[in-house]
Amino acid sequence: MNKKILILAALFLLNIKQAFAVCPVCTIAVGAGVGLSRWLHIDDVITGLWIGGLIVSMIVWTLDYLRKKDINFKGKEIITIFLYYLLIILPLYFGGIMGHPLNIILGIDKLLFGIILGSLSFCLGVIYYDYLKERNNGHAYFPFQKVVMPVLPLIILSIVFYFLTK
């Protein structure tokens, strides 16, 4: 079961064709969520949600930067995605924060599960924002919608998992 979830998540992230622009406020909000959740000793699933959102935000920023600077190389998207996840997950694993056999949910490490779910939900929030903006002639429906749409799924999932893991 857990291998199927990992494979589906990887395929989803690799199939994103365009680099969606993510605003700096969104990235700061996600980063603040990571710091706050660790400081408050919140469950690792919730922390992972915010780490996953932060990783996707950094990936999008990097791909957008490379596109603007006209830096192209074969496999740019896949390499960028792979490197960011390695740069985050490997230190967590080798630092002993991830990988404890009693810290699992659905057969997956809680932090890794949260990272996967947070990455997917943040991506879906960005995609849904772009869809709504396109339907509204290129305009947002409300101020700061570009910030709210990617962060809202992380907030909702954080609340859900707070009660599930309490």
N, C-alpha and C positions, 0 to 999 in steps of 0.2 A: 504494500500500500504506500509506504513512505517513498519508495523509489519512483513510483508512478507520479507522485506529487512533485518531486524534485525535477523529473524529466519534463512534465507539463509546464512547470514554472520556467524552466530554462528555455523551452521552445517558445513560450509566450514572449519572453524578453528578447529573444533573438529575432523574432518575426516583426518587431517594430521597425517599420521602414523609414520613417522620418524622425528627425530629432525635434521633439516638441520643446518649445521655449518654456522654461520654468523660471519664475521671477526670483530675485534675491530674497525677498521677504519670506517666500515659501521655504527656501532653503534654511533661512535663519530660524523659522518656526519649527522646522523638523529637527534641526540641531539642538534647539532649546528643549524640545521634547525628550530627546535622548538624554541630555544632561540631567534634566529634572527627574526623569523616571529612575535613573540610577541613584541619584541623591536621595530620593524618597523610598528606596528599596522596593520598588514596584516589580511585580513578577517579570521574568525574563521574556515572556511572550510579548508583553506590552513594550518593553524596551526594544525588542527585536523589530516590532512594527515600525518604530520611529527610525531605527537604524536602516531598515529596508527602504523607507521613504527617502532618507538622506542619501543613500547610495544611488538610487534612481535619479535623484535631483543632481548629484554630482556627475553622473554619466551623461545626462541630458546637457548640462552646462558644458562639459568637455566636448561632446560631439558638436554642439552648436558653435563653440569656439573654433574647433578644427574646420568646420564648414565655412565660417566667416573668414578665416585666414587662408582658405583654399588649400588646406593640408589634406591630401588624399593619399591613401595607401590601401593595399588589398587587405580586406578584413577589418577595416578601421572600427566598425561598430562592434563586431564580435570581440576583438582584442580589447577594446575599451571596457566593455561590459565585464569580460573575464578578469581583467586586471583589477578593476575596482572591487569586485567581489573577493578576489584573492587578497587584496590589500587590507580588507576589513575582516574577513572571516579567519584567515590564517593566524593573525596575532591574537584574536579572541580564543582560538582553539589552543594554540601553543602557550598562551598566557594562563590557561586553566579556567578561563571564564566560560568557555563552551566545551561540551563534551562529557559532562558528568553523567554517569549512567542513571542516576535518580532524578535528573532534571529533564524529563522528556514529556512530550505530549503527542499522542497518536504515533508513537514510535520514533519521533524525531526530537532532537534537542530543542528545548523551548526557545532558545535564542534564535536558532536557525529557522525554526518554524515561523517565528515572528518576522524575521528578515524576509523570508519568502512571501508571506502574506502581506507584509507592509510594502514590499516592492510591487507586487501585483496590484494592490489597492491604490497605491500612489499613481501607478501607470494608468489605471482605469480612470482615476480622477482627472488626470491630465487629458486623456483621450476624450472623456465626456465633456470637459470644458471646451476643447477644440470643436467638438460636434455641436454644442449649444451655440458657440460663438458663430460658427458657419451658418447655422439656421437663423441667426439674428443679423444677417448682413455684415458679418465681421465685427460686431460690437458685443460687449458683455451685457448681460441682463442687469447686473447690479455692480456697484463699486467693489473692487477687490475680489471679484469672482475668480480671477486667475489664481489668487492665493487660497481662497476658500475651497474650491473644487478639489484640488489634490490633497489638502490637509484634512478636509472633512471626513473622508473614509478612515483615515488614521485615528481621528478622534472617536468616531463611532466604534471602530474595532477595539480601541483601547478601553472604552466603557464596557463593551460586551465582555472582553476577556478579563477585565477587572472583576466583574461579578462571577464569571465562570471559574476563575482561579482563586477566588477569595476563600 
